[in-house]
Amino acid sequence: MKKGFIGAVSLGVVLIVFIISMIFCIEKIPVGYEGVVYSMRNGATGETLTQGWHLVAPTKKVKEFTIGNEILVLTKDKREGSKGDDSFRVSTSDDATIAISFQMSYRFKPDTLVQTFNKFKGMSGEDIVENRVKAVMKSKVSEITTDYSLMDIYSGNRAEINHKLTEYLDKEFGKEYGIEVLDASIIDVHPDKQLKKTINNRITAIQKKQQAQAEQETAKVEAKTALIKAQNEAEIKVTQAKAEAEANKAKAASITPELIKMKEAEARVKWGWVEVQGVDAVVKEK
């Protein structure tokens, strides 16, 4: 009986150890993540785990990478992902710098997770973003903003700038970190007092220039209208003169000897004989 009791206890201990070992060998991969399986001796095994529960050998470990859409937020005020004032300054084409708030939607590429893991010596996706991506973010964004002026960034076509940022960061981060950039955007700008004054002066200058251009265009339109009106009036007068000349010509052509004789005959009938001497006309009754 004693031997049986000892055997039962031993079996129980073995079962408990086995159950505990199994618990420690279970890995849960959250929704939107994928895990890379690796060993301390040989590195990544080439095996990846999708979301859900998985049994992993005790000699192996798992690093998680987000393959769902994540947002990196770097703003002046406290927002999700931004612990404080995380805004940063970027350069412009006119040698100015301006602080911006920025956000980037991204995910790790599932088909290159193993290569990314090996490249960064076992860092997790969160570590790569926090310690590598953020470190080069400012300079990468400035490489695009240096193609645009201060006014372009402050009040220009920011949609075009954000499109360029998305394309450029997707290319750079995809190659360097295995990250797909879905959207990169300057969401706000934060000029200091001196820069704000400079911007206001530039806005005033632009408004004055636009007003002057509008006035010039108005003057051009008015001058063109006056010219067209004068040309039309001149053409009307020419047309009238031509018509009058044509009428006189037609009238002159219609005065024939026969017509004159007929008119003389009509005059004799009505007034008697008419003699013309110089400028005086004498009517004599017959």
Secondary structure, DSSP 8 states (H G I E B T S, - for coil): -HHHHHHHHHHHHHHHHHHHHHHHHEEEE-TTEEEEEEETTTEEEEEEE-SEEEE--TTEEEEEEE-S-EEEEE-SS-BTTB-S---EEEE-TTS-EEEEEEEEEEEE-GGGHHHHHHHTTT--HHHHIIIIIHHHHHHHHHHHHTTS-HHHHHHS-HHHHHHHHHHHHHHHHHHHH-EEEEEEEEEEEE--HHHHHHHHHHHHHHHHHHHHHHHHHHHHHHHHHHHHHHHHHHHHHHHHHHHHHHHHHHHHHH--HHHHHHHHHHHHHHH-EEEEETTEEEEE--
